[in-house]
């Protein structure tokens, strides 16, 4: 079994420095050359394959592909950016942010790997070029290149099933879905979002009545949600379902605006369950019951997934799904 002493001798650094670095001590501050030499020595001796501890990479790029637009639509990813920055600092990582993939490709040799946030579509050719020069990367909340890079995402399919189970437990059998378009799965674009696909699958299997109750149109914005709410009012003429599952808080805000404008009272006339649990969910009328996505856990898991990939030099991609938790407020109340 390879020892810290052997790695210290091979790298030329003290056992204390080697031990602290390989155990991911966030208080350790060493030069990049020192860190690289110790990791190289540990890999040459096979240490990384014998230990559960991995060294946290110090020079990491962040691909920040959040396109400024609807403020509330961007709020989730803006919050995620701040959480990622805080998590990186707590691990003594030096994060450099890029908004352009081509620029990151040009500067790839400066970094051990990268983390990525945002839901904007990235050209598949650019993703392949990025992988050639920087093979270790983790996408947070999205999965645009599952065969090239790792990802950490909320388990949205399970979230939708959980929401349907909540409706069933409350005695609700007529349930609709409100969502948006523009999400991606690998290199393929679909009008159907993952949440919609899960809703159609599970509502059919669980024998919910969803006839004429699926509303999808436009991006994930407040104005899109408002238009969908107005369409629902016009189409259903007061014959509202027991509940709507809404794909994101930003849509639910617009739906509530449309409902409130014509006197539809939530949850008396129809209940709403949303996803994301953004801060705005607390301040709508009524406050939104929404599934919380733990962004701190997303960031923490992404950092350690990246560290493990670099340390083990693995080529098999890991895709981690994290559970969500319903935060119950006024728009949906358990019986």
C-alpha positions as CSV (number, residue, x, y, z in Angstrom):
1,X,0.0,0.0,0.0
2,X,1.4,3.4,-1.0
3,X,2.1,5.7,2.0
4,X,2.1,9.5,2.4
5,X,5.9,9.1,3.2
6,X,6.5,7.6,-0.3
7,X,4.5,10.3,-2.0
8,X,6.4,12.9,-0.1
9,X,9.7,11.4,-1.1
10,X,8.7,11.2,-4.8
11,X,7.4,14.8,-4.9
12,X,10.0,16.4,-2.8
13,X,7.6,17.9,-0.3
14,X,7.0,17.3,3.4
15,X,4.6,14.6,4.6
16,X,2.5,17.2,6.3
17,X,1.9,19.2,3.1
18,X,1.2,16.0,1.1
19,X,-1.2,14.7,3.7
20,X,-3.1,18.0,3.9
21,X,-3.4,18.4,0.2
22,X,-4.5,14.8,-0.6
23,X,-7.1,15.0,2.2
24,X,-8.5,18.2,0.8
25,X,-7.7,20.5,3.7
26,X,-9.4,23.8,2.7
27,X,-7.0,25.9,4.8
28,X,-3.9,24.7,2.9
29,X,-2.5,27.3,0.6
30,X,0.3,26.1,-1.8
31,X,1.6,27.1,-5.2
32,X,0.0,25.6,-8.2
33,X,3.3,23.9,-9.2
34,X,3.4,22.3,-5.7
35,X,-0.1,21.0,-6.0
36,X,0.5,19.5,-9.4
37,X,3.7,17.8,-8.5
38,X,2.1,16.1,-5.4
39,X,-0.9,15.0,-7.4
40,X,1.3,13.7,-10.2
41,X,3.4,11.7,-7.7
42,X,0.4,10.3,-6.0
43,X,-1.1,9.2,-9.4
44,X,2.2,7.7,-10.5
45,X,2.3,5.6,-7.3
46,X,-1.3,4.6,-7.6
47,X,-2.4,6.4,-4.4
48,X,-5.6,7.9,-5.9
49,X,-7.0,4.4,-6.5
50,X,-6.4,3.3,-2.9
51,X,-8.0,6.2,-1.0
52,X,-11.4,7.8,-0.7
53,X,-9.8,11.2,-0.4
54,X,-9.2,13.3,-3.4
55,X,-7.4,16.6,-3.7
56,X,-9.7,19.6,-4.5
57,X,-8.5,21.2,-7.8
58,X,-7.3,24.8,-7.3
59,X,-7.5,26.4,-10.7
60,X,-11.1,25.9,-12.1
61,X,-13.0,27.7,-14.8
62,X,-16.7,28.4,-14.5
63,X,-18.6,28.4,-17.8
64,X,-21.4,30.9,-17.0
65,X,-23.9,30.7,-19.9
66,X,-26.7,32.7,-18.4
67,X,-28.2,35.0,-21.0
68,X,-29.6,38.2,-19.4
69,X,-33.3,38.4,-20.0
70,X,-36.3,38.1,-17.8
71,X,-35.0,38.9,-14.3
72,X,-37.1,36.3,-12.5
73,X,-36.2,33.7,-15.1
74,X,-32.5,34.3,-14.5
75,X,-32.8,34.5,-10.7
76,X,-32.4,30.8,-10.1
77,X,-29.1,30.6,-12.0
78,X,-28.0,33.9,-10.6
79,X,-28.5,32.4,-7.1
80,X,-26.7,29.2,-8.2
81,X,-23.7,31.3,-9.5
82,X,-23.4,33.0,-6.0
83,X,-23.7,29.6,-4.2
84,X,-21.0,28.1,-6.5
85,X,-18.7,31.0,-5.9
86,X,-19.1,30.7,-2.1
87,X,-18.6,26.9,-2.2
88,X,-15.5,27.3,-4.3
89,X,-14.0,29.8,-1.9
90,X,-14.8,27.6,1.1
91,X,-12.7,24.8,-0.6
92,X,-9.8,27.2,-1.4
93,X,-10.5,27.0,-5.1
94,X,-9.7,29.8,-7.5
95,X,-12.6,30.2,-9.9
96,X,-12.4,32.2,-13.1
97,X,-15.6,32.9,-14.9
98,X,-16.2,32.7,-18.6
99,X,-19.3,33.6,-20.6
100,X,-18.0,32.5,-23.9
101,X,-17.1,28.9,-24.7
102,X,-14.5,29.8,-27.4
103,X,-12.6,31.9,-24.9
104,X,-12.5,29.1,-22.4
105,X,-11.2,26.8,-25.1
106,X,-8.4,29.3,-25.9
107,X,-7.4,29.4,-22.2
108,X,-8.0,25.8,-21.3
109,X,-4.4,25.1,-20.4
110,X,-4.7,27.3,-17.3
111,X,-7.2,25.1,-15.6
112,X,-7.6,21.6,-14.1
113,X,-11.2,21.4,-15.1
114,X,-14.4,23.4,-15.3
115,X,-17.9,23.8,-13.8
116,X,-20.8,25.1,-15.8
117,X,-24.1,26.8,-15.0
118,X,-26.9,28.2,-17.1
119,X,-29.5,26.8,-19.5
120,X,-28.5,28.5,-22.8
121,X,-28.0,26.1,-25.7
122,X,-24.3,25.5,-26.5
123,X,-23.2,24.5,-29.9
124,X,-22.4,20.7,-30.0
125,X,-19.2,21.3,-32.0
126,X,-17.9,23.7,-29.4
127,X,-18.6,21.2,-26.6
128,X,-16.5,18.6,-28.4
129,X,-13.7,21.1,-28.9
130,X,-13.9,22.0,-25.2
131,X,-13.6,18.3,-24.3
132,X,-10.5,17.9,-26.4
133,X,-8.6,20.6,-24.5
134,X,-10.3,20.4,-21.1
135,X,-11.8,16.8,-20.6
136,X,-12.9,17.2,-17.0
137,X,-16.1,19.3,-16.5
138,X,-19.3,19.2,-14.5
139,X,-22.6,20.8,-15.6
140,X,-24.9,22.0,-12.8
141,X,-28.6,21.6,-13.3
142,X,-28.3,20.9,-17.0
143,X,-26.9,18.0,-19.1
144,X,-26.0,19.3,-22.6
145,X,-23.3,16.7,-23.3
146,X,-23.8,13.6,-21.2
147,X,-21.2,11.6,-23.2
148,X,-18.5,14.2,-22.7
149,X,-18.9,15.7,-19.3
150,X,-20.3,14.9,-15.8
151,X,-23.4,16.6,-14.4
152,X,-25.2,17.1,-11.2
153,X,-29.0,17.8,-11.5
154,X,-32.2,17.9,-9.4
155,X,-34.2,14.8,-10.1
156,X,-37.1,16.6,-11.8
157,X,-38.8,13.4,-13.0
158,X,-39.0,12.2,-9.4
159,X,-40.2,15.6,-8.3
160,X,-43.1,15.5,-10.7
161,X,-44.0,12.0,-9.5
162,X,-43.8,13.3,-5.9
163,X,-46.2,16.1,-6.8
164,X,-48.6,13.7,-8.3
165,X,-48.5,11.5,-5.2
166,X,-49.3,14.6,-3.1
167,X,-52.3,15.3,-5.3
168,X,-53.4,11.7,-5.0
169,X,-53.0,11.8,-1.2
170,X,-55.2,14.9,-1.2
171,X,-57.9,13.1,-3.1
172,X,-57.3,15.0,-6.3
173,X,-57.8,13.0,-9.6
174,X,-58.1,15.8,-12.2
175,X,-54.7,17.4,-12.5
176,X,-53.1,19.5,-15.2
177,X,-49.6,20.6,-16.1
178,X,-48.2,24.1,-17.0
179,X,-44.7,24.3,-18.5
180,X,-42.4,25.9,-21.0
181,X,-40.2,24.9,-24.0
182,X,-36.6,25.3,-24.9
183,X,-34.9,22.8,-22.6
184,X,-32.3,20.4,-24.0
185,X,-31.3,16.7,-23.6
186,X,-27.8,16.0,-24.8
187,X,-27.4,17.5,-28.3
188,X,-31.1,17.1,-29.1
189,X,-33.6,19.9,-28.6
190,X,-37.2,18.9,-27.7
191,X,-40.3,21.0,-27.3
192,X,-41.2,18.7,-24.4
193,X,-39.4,19.5,-21.1
194,X,-38.3,16.6,-18.8
195,X,-41.0,17.6,-16.4
196,X,-43.7,17.3,-19.0
197,X,-42.4,13.9,-20.2
198,X,-42.5,12.7,-16.5
199,X,-46.0,14.2,-16.0
200,X,-47.4,12.5,-19.2
201,X,-45.8,9.1,-18.2
202,X,-46.8,9.0,-14.5
203,X,-50.2,10.6,-14.8
204,X,-51.2,8.0,-17.4
205,X,-49.8,5.1,-15.2
206,X,-51.5,6.5,-12.1
207,X,-54.8,7.1,-14.0
208,X,-55.2,10.8,-13.4
209,X,-57.7,12.7,-15.6
210,X,-55.5,15.1,-17.6
211,X,-57.6,15.5,-20.8
212,X,-57.2,19.0,-22.1
213,X,-55.2,20.1,-19.1
214,X,-51.6,20.3,-20.4
215,X,-50.5,23.9,-21.3
216,X,-47.1,24.4,-22.8
217,X,-46.1,27.5,-24.8
218,X,-43.0,29.8,-24.9
219,X,-40.0,30.2,-22.6
220,X,-39.8,30.0,-18.8
221,X,-40.9,33.6,-18.1
222,X,-43.5,35.4,-16.0
223,X,-45.2,36.8,-19.2
224,X,-45.4,33.3,-20.7
225,X,-47.0,32.0,-17.4
226,X,-49.5,34.9,-17.6
227,X,-50.4,34.0,-21.2
228,X,-50.9,30.4,-20.2
229,X,-53.1,31.4,-17.3
230,X,-55.2,33.5,-19.5
231,X,-55.6,30.6,-22.0
232,X,-56.6,28.3,-19.2
233,X,-59.3,30.7,-18.1
234,X,-60.6,31.1,-21.7
235,X,-60.5,27.4,-22.5
236,X,-62.0,25.9,-19.4
237,X,-64.7,28.4,-18.6
238,X,-64.5,27.9,-14.9
239,X,-64.3,24.1,-15.1
240,X,-60.9,24.1,-13.5
241,X,-59.1,20.9,-12.4
242,X,-58.3,20.0,-8.8
243,X,-54.7,21.2,-9.3
244,X,-52.0,22.3,-11.7
245,X,-48.4,21.2,-11.4
246,X,-46.2,24.1,-12.7
247,X,-42.8,23.4,-14.1
248,X,-41.1,26.5,-12.4
249,X,-41.9,29.3,-10.0
250,X,-41.3,31.9,-12.7
251,X,-44.3,30.4,-14.7
252,X,-46.4,30.1,-11.6
253,X,-46.0,33.8,-10.8
254,X,-47.5,34.7,-14.2
255,X,-50.3,32.1,-13.8
256,X,-51.3,33.6,-10.4
257,X,-51.4,37.1,-11.9
258,X,-53.8,35.9,-14.6
259,X,-56.0,34.0,-12.1
260,X,-56.1,36.9,-9.6
261,X,-57.1,39.3,-12.4
262,X,-60.4,37.5,-13.0
263,X,-61.1,36.4,-9.4
264,X,-59.9,32.8,-9.6
265,X,-58.9,32.0,-6.0
266,X,-56.1,29.6,-5.3
267,X,-56.4,27.1,-3.7
268,X,-60.2,27.4,-3.3
269,X,-60.8,27.1,-7.1
270,X,-57.6,25.3,-8.1
271,X,-54.4,24.3,-6.3
272,X,-50.9,25.0,-7.6
273,X,-47.7,23.1,-6.9
274,X,-44.5,24.6,-8.4
275,X,-40.8,23.7,-8.7
276,X,-37.6,25.6,-7.7
277,X,-38.7,27.3,-4.5
278,X,-37.2,30.7,-5.4
279,X,-37.4,33.5,-2.9
280,X,-40.3,35.0,-4.8
281,X,-42.4,32.0,-3.9
282,X,-42.9,33.3,-0.4
283,X,-44.3,36.6,-1.5
284,X,-46.9,35.7,-4.2
285,X,-50.6,35.8,-3.4
286,X,-51.1,33.2,-2.1
287,X,-47.5,32.0,-1.4
288,X,-46.5,29.2,-3.6
289,X,-46.1,25.6,-2.4
290,X,-42.9,24.6,-4.3
291,X,-40.3,21.9,-4.4
292,X,-37.0,23.2,-3.1
293,X,-33.8,22.5,-5.0
294,X,-30.8,22.5,-2.6
295,X,-28.3,24.7,-4.6
296,X,-25.6,24.3,-1.9
297,X,-25.8,20.5,-2.4
298,X,-25.7,20.9,-6.1
299,X,-22.5,23.0,-5.9
300,X,-20.8,20.8,-3.3
301,X,-21.5,17.6,-5.2
302,X,-20.3,19.2,-8.5
303,X,-17.0,20.2,-6.9
304,X,-16.3,16.8,-5.4
305,X,-17.5,15.1,-8.7
306,X,-14.9,17.2,-10.6
307,X,-12.2,16.5,-8.0
308,X,-12.8,12.7,-8.2
309,X,-12.8,12.7,-12.0
310,X,-9.5,14.5,-12.2
311,X,-7.9,12.4,-9.5
312,X,-9.0,9.1,-11.0
313,X,-8.7,10.2,-14.6
314,X,-11.9,8.3,-15.4
315,X,-13.5,8.4,-18.8
316,X,-16.9,7.0,-17.7
317,X,-19.2,10.0,-17.1
318,X,-21.1,10.3,-13.9
319,X,-24.6,11.9,-13.7
320,X,-25.8,12.6,-10.2
321,X,-29.5,13.2,-9.4
322,X,-30.5,15.0,-6.2
323,X,-33.8,14.8,-4.5
324,X,-36.1,17.8,-3.9
325,X,-38.3,18.7,-0.9
326,X,-41.8,20.2,-1.0
327,X,-42.1,23.5,0.9
328,X,-45.8,23.8,1.7
329,X,-47.4,27.2,1.6
330,X,-50.8,28.6,0.6
331,X,-51.2,27.5,-3.0
332,X,-51.4,23.8,-2.1
333,X,-52.2,22.4,1.3
334,X,-52.1,18.8,2.3
335,X,-55.4,17.5,3.6
